[in-house]
Amino acid sequence: MKRFLILLASVVALGAGATACGRGQTSTAGTPASGAAAADGSAPAAPGASTEQLDAQWARAKEGEADELARLARKEGALGLVERGSANAEWRETAIRALAYADGWAGLPWLADVGAAADEKEAALALESASALAARPRRAIDPEDALELRAGCDKLSALAAPDAKPQKSKAITQSAVRTLRMLADYGYPPPP
């Protein structure tokens, strides 16, 4: 019993030492607490506020490089991409492309709306991003966005319907059908 207690104490000590060496720790140095003033005395940026660094990241992603689009998606998240893409036509294409790399399904309903819009180029890009989302392996976080997944699938289903008004090009309709078939693994019934 004594050996067991010594062994347990040494394991606990090693675990604490590994954490103290930096494993699993995140640095908050240089970032003010929520609501606190920054080190230079300026007020902290409001959530969602545009900063020079974020604007530069959007500008780099606008060039279409996959790495930059993925970085932007990680930084902004799906909702941030949808917000800027729907508010500003200049960034819409960048937001559409970056949503292919965003986590979750929060952007799928907006991608389906853009896919149903009149602009054929944006519609094709939106459905390409929706297909990229659908092609990813299923993960444990998917149920968190179940409502968004369902809303996006319903909108894609309306777009894929043969009697959809206004009639979309055959390529757009086929892309919507292909995306819905890939989403069948997530519990949405594939189109006939």
C-alpha positions in Angstrom: 0.0 0.0 0.0 2.9 2.3 0.8 4.4 1.7 -2.6 1.1 2.6 -4.3 0.9 5.9 -2.4 4.5 6.8 -3.3 3.8 5.9 -7.0 0.6 7.9 -7.0 2.4 10.9 -5.4 5.1 10.8 -8.0 2.6 10.5 -10.9 0.8 13.5 -9.6 4.0 15.5 -9.2 5.1 14.6 -12.8 1.7 15.7 -14.1 2.0 19.0 -12.3 5.5 19.4 -13.6 4.5 18.8 -17.2 1.7 21.4 -16.9 4.1 23.8 -15.3 6.5 23.4 -18.2 3.9 24.8 -20.6 2.0 21.8 -21.8 -1.7 22.6 -22.0 -1.3 26.2 -20.9 -2.3 29.2 -23.0 -0.7 32.5 -22.6 -2.8 35.5 -21.8 0.2 37.9 -21.6 -0.4 41.1 -23.4 -4.2 40.7 -23.7 -6.3 42.7 -21.3 -9.1 41.1 -19.4 -12.6 41.6 -20.7 -13.7 45.2 -20.2 -10.2 46.3 -19.1 -8.2 49.0 -20.8 -5.3 47.9 -23.0 -1.7 48.5 -21.9 -1.5 51.7 -24.0 -4.6 53.1 -22.2 -7.0 52.7 -25.2 -10.3 51.0 -24.8 -10.5 47.3 -25.9 -11.9 46.5 -29.3 -15.6 45.6 -29.2 -16.5 42.1 -30.2 -16.9 42.0 -34.0 -15.1 45.3 -34.5 -12.9 45.5 -37.5 -9.2 45.8 -36.8 -6.3 46.5 -39.2 -5.0 43.0 -38.6 -8.3 41.4 -39.4 -8.8 43.6 -42.4 -5.3 42.5 -43.6 -6.3 38.9 -43.1 -9.4 39.4 -45.2 -7.3 41.1 -47.9 -4.9 38.1 -48.0 -7.8 35.6 -48.1 -9.4 37.6 -51.0 -6.6 36.3 -53.2 -8.1 32.8 -52.9 -5.2 30.8 -51.4 -6.6 27.8 -49.4 -4.3 28.4 -46.4 -5.4 32.0 -46.1 -9.1 31.1 -46.5 -8.7 28.5 -43.7 -7.0 30.9 -41.4 -9.7 33.4 -42.0 -12.4 30.8 -41.3 -10.7 29.8 -38.1 -10.4 33.5 -37.0 -13.9 34.7 -37.9 -15.9 31.5 -37.5 -18.9 30.7 -39.7 -21.1 33.5 -38.3 -18.4 36.1 -38.7 -18.0 35.1 -42.3 -21.7 35.2 -43.0 -22.0 38.6 -41.3 -19.4 40.3 -43.4 -20.3 38.5 -46.6 -23.9 39.4 -46.3 -23.2 43.0 -45.3 -20.6 43.9 -47.8 -20.7 42.8 -51.5 -16.9 43.4 -51.8 -16.2 40.5 -49.3 -19.1 38.2 -50.3 -17.0 36.0 -52.6 -14.2 35.7 -50.0 -16.7 34.8 -47.3 -18.3 32.2 -49.5 -14.9 30.5 -50.3 -13.8 30.7 -46.6 -17.0 29.0 -45.4 -15.7 25.8 -47.0 -13.1 25.7 -44.2 -15.4 26.8 -41.3 -16.3 24.5 -38.5 -20.0 23.5 -38.0 -23.0 24.1 -40.1 -23.8 27.7 -39.1 -23.0 29.0 -42.6 -24.9 26.3 -44.6 -28.3 28.2 -44.7 -26.6 31.4 -46.0 -24.7 29.3 -48.6 -28.0 27.8 -49.7 -29.5 31.3 -50.0 -26.6 32.5 -52.1 -27.0 29.4 -54.2 -30.6 30.3 -54.9 -29.7 34.0 -55.7 -29.6 35.4 -59.2 -25.8 35.7 -59.5 -24.7 32.4 -61.2 -21.0 32.8 -60.2 -21.7 33.3 -56.5 -24.3 30.6 -56.6 -21.8 28.1 -58.0 -19.2 29.1 -55.4 -21.7 28.8 -52.6 -22.7 25.3 -53.6 -19.1 24.4 -54.1 -18.4 25.5 -50.5 -21.6 23.6 -49.3 -20.3 20.5 -51.0 -16.9 20.9 -49.3 -18.7 21.1 -45.9 -20.8 18.0 -46.7 -17.7 16.0 -47.8 -16.0 16.4 -44.4 -16.0 13.4 -42.0 -18.7 13.5 -39.4 -17.5 14.8 -36.0 -18.8 15.0 -32.5 -19.6 18.7 -32.7 -22.1 18.3 -35.5 -25.2 18.0 -33.3 -24.6 21.5 -32.0 -25.6 23.0 -35.4 -28.5 20.6 -36.0 -31.0 23.5 -36.6 -28.6 25.2 -39.1 -28.0 21.9 -40.8 -31.7 21.3 -41.2 -32.4 24.8 -42.4 -29.6 24.6 -45.0 -30.8 21.2 -46.2 -34.3 22.4 -46.6 -33.1 25.4 -48.6 -30.9 23.1 -50.8 -33.8 20.8 -51.3 -36.0 23.6 -52.5 -33.2 24.6 -54.9 -32.8 21.0 -56.1 -36.5 20.6 -56.8 -37.3 20.2 -60.5 -40.1 22.7 -60.2 -38.1 25.3 -58.4 -39.0 28.9 -59.1 -37.1 30.7 -60.5 -35.5 28.0 -62.6 -31.8 27.7 -61.9 -29.2 26.4 -64.3 -28.7 22.7 -64.6 -25.2 22.9 -63.1 -26.6 24.7 -60.0 -29.4 22.2 -59.6 -27.1 19.3 -59.9 -24.7 20.8 -57.4 -27.5 21.1 -54.9 -28.6 17.5 -55.5 -25.0 16.3 -55.1 -24.6 18.2 -51.8 -27.9 16.8 -50.5 -26.7 13.3 -51.3 -23.5 13.8 -49.3 -25.6 15.2 -46.4 -27.6 11.9 -46.3 -25.0 10.6 -43.8 -26.1 13.4 -41.4 -29.6 12.1 -41.4 -31.2 14.3 -44.1 -33.1 12.2 -46.7 -31.4 12.4 -50.1 -33.4 13.8 -53.0 -35.2 11.3 -55.3 
